[in-house]
Amino acid sequence: MKNDIQQKAVRQLKIIEGQVRGLQKMITEDKYCIDIITQSSAVRNSLGSVEEKILEEHLTTCTVKQMQGTGKKKAITEILAVYKLAKKK
């Protein structure tokens, strides 16, 4: 993974970590259910964003290299696995 993408992902994960702590506090403090659900949705969306960035980086670098070399089968298997994970959402 390129250093810039890695730094952005780590920064975003730290933000998500704070969001999750906030979510835990909201639950502990028995906050309004809709507010908790809204915050939970924000966390899920943020994680999805990190996932998308990492997947894009993987597809444009690692997968391309695999397809150009001897790793075509592995690349196809990985792409299909990610596709199946996405369908489960």
Protein Blocks (a to p, Z undefined) as FASTA:
>chain_A
ZZklmmmmmmmmmmmmmmmmmmmmmmmnopafklmmmmmmmmmmmmmmmmmmmmmmmmmm
mmmmmmmmmmlmmmmmmmmmmmmmmmmZZ
